[in-house]
Structure formats: structure tokens, C-alpha cells
Amino acid sequence: MKQGKPQGNEFLDILIPKTDKEKLELEAKMIQLDFIARLQELMKYKNIKSKKELAALLGTTPSFVTQLFSGEKLINLKHLAKLQRALGIKYAIISDQYMRLKNSFRGNLANQGFRTLKINPKDIKPGYKKSA
């Protein structure tokens, strides 16, 4: 086989991870890309206009934020904690399976005529007494 540009299946062989380590690395990068996309939406919502501005809020360098956004560096739990503090948010880890089950359960209740009741905790008055 000649050296040069990969052709056909050779090109796919370069892109497809072969070992478990390569597969895990690819999964981590996919999670990172999804997270960064959501972070960009949050930045718009919070009116954070640039990576440089986000870096200042996090107390880190713009180049580090760029590395996170490009996938060169993977986000870790310390980064999440800093983001929570800087953006005034809370992260929760919820599995896809849990969300599917939850939505399925809600859908089944809705099909049976039940509706969601939303209660604002501020509306609950302390010292509630049961009437006789």
C-alpha cells in the first residue's frame, strides 16, 4: 500500500476508536462538547459576552477557558464548583435513563387526567395549624 492520503475505509479507520481507552476518551469529549454547548447558552442568558469575561468570573486565564471550549482540557468537578459560584447556579447529575423514566411516568399520569401542581415555597406560611 502506498503512503499518502488515506482513502475509503482507511479514512474511517483513523476516525473510529479501537481500544477501550480511545472509546472512553471519545465519550468524555462528547460529554464535554454537550456541556460547553449548554454553558454557551447559559452565558447568553447571564449576559456573559466572551470567554475572557467568563475567565475573569472564574478567576482563571482566557487561554484555559479556550482550552475547555475546544476540548483540549476536560472539565472536572473543581471547574463545575467554580462555575456554580461564579454564575449563581447549581449543577445536578441526572442520568438519561432517569429522565426518560420520569418523563414516561409524568406522561402516564397526564394521560390519566392528572395535572402538575406547582407550589412556590414562599407561599407556604410557617406555623400551619390543622383546623378542627
C-alpha positions in Angstrom: 0.0 0.0 0.0 1.3 3.5 -0.9 1.9 6.2 1.7 -0.2 9.3 1.3 -3.7 10.4 1.9 -6.0 7.7 3.4 -8.8 6.6 1.1 -12.1 4.9 1.7 -12.1 2.6 4.7 -8.6 3.7 5.7 -10.0 7.2 6.4 -12.8 5.7 8.6 -10.2 3.5 10.4 -8.4 6.7 11.5 -11.6 8.2 13.0 -13.1 5.2 14.7 -11.7 4.5 18.2 -10.4 1.0 18.6 -9.4 0.5 22.2 -11.5 0.9 25.3 -9.2 3.8 26.3 -9.8 5.6 22.9 -13.6 5.0 23.3 -13.6 6.4 26.8 -11.7 9.4 25.6 -14.2 10.0 22.8 -17.1 9.7 25.2 -15.5 12.2 27.6 -15.0 14.6 24.7 -18.6 14.2 23.6 -19.9 14.9 27.1 -17.6 18.0 27.2 -19.0 19.3 23.9 -22.5 18.9 25.1 -21.6 20.6 28.4 -19.9 23.5 26.6 -22.9 24.0 24.3 -25.1 24.3 27.4 -22.6 26.6 29.0 -22.7 28.9 26.0 -26.5 29.1 26.3 -26.1 29.9 30.0 -23.5 32.6 29.2 -26.0 34.3 26.8 -28.7 34.1 29.5 -26.4 35.6 32.1 -25.2 38.2 29.5 -21.6 37.0 29.6 -20.3 38.1 26.2 -16.9 36.5 25.9 -14.6 33.7 27.1 -12.4 36.4 28.6 -15.3 37.7 30.7 -16.1 34.1 31.8 -12.4 33.6 32.7 -12.4 36.7 34.9 -15.5 35.4 36.7 -13.9 32.0 37.3 -10.5 33.5 38.4 -8.6 31.8 35.6 -7.0 32.7 32.3 -8.8 33.2 29.0 -6.5 30.6 27.4 -7.7 28.0 30.0 -11.3 28.7 29.1 -10.4 28.5 25.4 -8.9 25.0 26.1 -12.0 23.9 27.9 -14.2 25.1 25.0 -12.0 23.4 22.4 -11.9 20.1 24.3 -8.2 20.3 24.8 -8.8 20.2 28.6 -11.7 18.3 30.1 -13.9 19.9 32.7 -13.6 18.5 36.2 -15.6 18.8 39.4 -13.5 21.8 40.7 -14.3 23.6 37.4 -18.0 22.8 38.0 -17.8 24.1 41.5 -16.2 27.4 40.3 -18.9 27.7 37.6 -21.6 27.3 40.2 -20.2 30.0 42.4 -19.4 32.4 39.6 -22.7 32.0 37.8 -25.0 31.6 40.8 -26.3 28.2 39.6 -26.4 24.6 40.8 -25.4 21.5 38.8 -27.1 18.1 39.2 -26.0 14.9 37.7 -29.1 13.1 36.3 -28.9 10.1 34.0 -30.6 10.0 30.7 -32.4 6.8 31.8 -33.8 8.6 34.9 -35.1 11.5 32.8 -36.8 9.0 30.3 -38.5 7.2 33.2 -39.5 10.4 34.9 -41.0 11.8 31.7 -42.7 8.5 30.9 -44.2 8.5 34.4 -45.4 12.1 34.0 -46.8 11.3 30.6 -48.7 8.3 32.0 -50.2 10.5 34.8 -51.1 13.2 32.3 -52.9 10.6 30.1 -54.9 9.6 33.1 -56.1 13.2 33.6 -53.6 14.3 36.4 -52.0 17.7 36.1 -48.8 19.1 37.6 -49.3 21.2 40.7 -46.6 23.8 41.2 -46.1 25.1 44.7 -44.0 28.1 45.4 -42.2 27.5 48.8 -42.5 31.3 49.5 -46.3 30.9 49.6 -46.2 28.3 52.4 -46.7 30.1 55.7 -44.8 28.8 58.8 -46.9 27.7 61.8 -49.6 26.0 59.8 -52.3 24.7 62.1 -54.8 22.0 61.2 -58.3 23.2 61.6 -60.7 21.2 63.8 
